[in-house]
Amino acid sequence: MKPLNIGLIGYGFMGRTHTNGYRQAPRFFDLEYHPVLKAVCARNEEKAKAFAEQQGYESVETDWRKLLERDDIDAVDVCTPNNLHKEISIAAAEAGKMVLCEKPLAMNTAEGIEMCEAVEKAGVRNMVWYNYRRVPAVTLAKQLIDEGRLGKIFHYRANFLQDWTINADVPQGGAATWRLDAEAAGSGVTGDLLAHCIDTALWLNGSIQDVSAVTETFVKERVHSETGEKTPVKIDDACAFHCHFGNGSLGLFESTRYARGHKALYTLEINGENGSLRWDLHDLHRLEFFDHNDDSIVRGWRSIHVSDGDQPYMANWWVPGLQIGYEHTFVHQVADFLKSLESDQPAAPTFRDALETQRVCDAVLDSAATRSWKDVK
Ligand code: SOE
């Protein structure tokens, strides 16, 4: 067994999901490398200590630069708000650390390019936490598409719907609501939610060529948590776009934080010449599959309960029929990352892969701002 010493920066929601991944992966997967929770870093020492104690980190740092100076850290996990991804990731790469960065890669494409160049120049392993690729049902969708079961693809459709910002009293900025502050997040639902849909789409259906988008900011001003002042909201509350994929299919995407009743409804559907696939995060272990090659008298949508040992990742979990959930996507991502060290292959999605998502997000925002079609550049 080889140790892989982890330095986590940021201990919010994502810090917890990743930490759980580090803890569980070696318990369920046969891995040569085992993560060691060496240090957690955050500005608030008291809270960082409480997190370290609860989660099992050996030490605490309050300055991320100090963490990067430590010889006992192999991999840095960047779980900060988006506006710090670039600076920390580049510094970590320059310090020779592996870098695992929370999504989206960066605030924009220009930053993403710098980040890619830094990790590639330093020759350090890098990965971005687009976790939904590792839902077994989504991974199975990839397998079925790659086997050619859908034939020529005509349509790709995805939604990511939430409702947590409808109340105009929700503030922007600060630890809990930095996602509403353009200075910290870069964009709203486009970088936060559609980025997931785009990452999955690029993986399942290939490149996106051009986009036409519309965005809306429903609540124009919110109190800023740090200043107490009411200031203009500069993020997109909702975004919808359509696009052309490189394979000739059409894409339709929608995301909002104003779909009352929906907490995290990520759905996708792909329609091909010979079949279709449909998946829903709220029922994440099921993959709906329509196979037109079935005998016509029994032809219909089948609902595959992805829980059997010969389906992706499931041999590592319980016995067939017993399902897993959201947290396991991060366990899978950690396991795949650790296996990539053994095989010396890149761990997808790399920074370079995630840059493609960033380019689509930038084209989407540009299209909405200019009310025109934009090429993905
Ligand atoms: C936003 O509410 C959020 O937590 C995103 O930031 C995550 O990336 C997404 O997986 C769930 O929703």
Boltz pocket constraint, residues with backbone or C-beta under 6 A from the ligand:
constraints:
  - pocket:
      binder: B
      contacts: [[A, 103], [A, 162], [A, 192], [A, 193], [A, 196], [A, 263], [A, 264]]
      max_distance: 6.0
